[in-house]
Amino acid sequence: DDASGKVLADVACKFYGVFLKKLATATDVYTHILNDATDDTGLATDGIVMLATIASAEQAFAIYPDGIAMSAGVVAKAYTTSAGTTDSTATDCPDGFVIISAA
């Protein structure tokens, strides 16, 4: 994770799913998936999916069989609050993967 989020796609695409596994930390982590190509500055308007991983080593998975159209791209960003007001540190961010395809 970095200050503006991790860019996973910078073009229009379809988002089908995400799997996350939180590291062995006690800090709450809320990972937001955004319809954006560069950063998380539009969290209130670009946020599509939010997954919470609260317990140490907890796993979370979301699947969208028909896909979600992402007109700009896909950015993932982790926070310590569900509202996205405080960035998570790199040591608290979950590992995982997303499933995306061309638009």
Residue pairs with C-beta under 8 A, 6 or more apart in sequence:
1 77
1 78
1 87
1 88
1 89
1 90
1 93
2 90
3 87
4 38
4 39
4 40
4 41
4 75
4 77
5 34
5 36
5 39
5 40
5 75
5 76
5 77
6 75
6 76
6 77
7 37
7 38
7 39
7 73
7 74
7 75
8 73
8 74
8 75
8 76
8 98
8 100
9 37
9 70
9 73
9 74
9 100
10 37
10 38
10 73
11 37
11 73
11 103
12 69
12 70
12 71
12 72
12 73
12 103
13 70
13 73
13 74
13 100
13 101
13 102
13 103
14 67
14 68
14 69
14 70
14 100
14 101
14 102
14 103
15 33
15 48
15 49
15 64
15 67
15 68
15 70
15 74
15 98
15 99
15 100
16 63
16 64
16 65
16 67
16 68
16 99
16 100
16 101
17 61
17 62
17 63
17 64
17 98
17 99
18 31
18 33
18 49
18 51
18 60
18 61
18 62
18 76
18 96
18 97
18 98
18 99
19 59
19 60
19 61
19 96
19 97
20 31
20 51
20 53
20 59
20 60
20 61
20 94
20 95
20 96
21 53
21 57
21 58
21 59
21 94
21 95
21 96
22 29
22 53
22 55
22 56
22 57
22 58
22 59
22 60
22 92
22 94
23 56
23 57
23 91
23 92
23 93
23 94
23 95
24 56
24 57
25 56
25 91
25 92
26 56
27 80
27 88
27 89
27 92
28 52
28 53
28 54
28 80
28 81
29 52
29 53
29 54
29 78
29 79
29 80
29 88
29 92
29 93
29 94
30 50
30 51
30 52
30 53
30 78
30 79
30 80
30 81
30 82
30 84
31 50
31 51
31 52
31 53
31 60
31 76
31 77
31 78
31 79
31 93
31 94
32 40
32 43
32 47
32 49
32 50
32 76
32 77
32 78
32 79
32 84
33 47
33 48
33 49
33 50
33 51
33 74
33 75
33 76
33 98
34 40
34 42
34 43
34 46
34 47
34 48
34 74
34 75
34 76
34 77
35 46
35 48
35 70
35 71
35 72
35 73
35 74
36 42
36 46
36 72
36 73
36 74
36 75
37 72
37 73
37 75
38 73
38 75
39 75
40 46
40 75
40 77
40 84
43 77
43 84
46 72
46 75
47 84
48 68
48 70
49 62
49 68
50 82
51 60
51 62
52 60
52 82
53 59
53 60
53 94
60 94
63 99
67 101
69 103
70 100
70 103
74 98
74 100
76 98
77 84
77 87
78 87
78 88
78 92
78 93
78 94
79 85
79 86
79 87
79 88
80 86
80 87
80 88
80 92
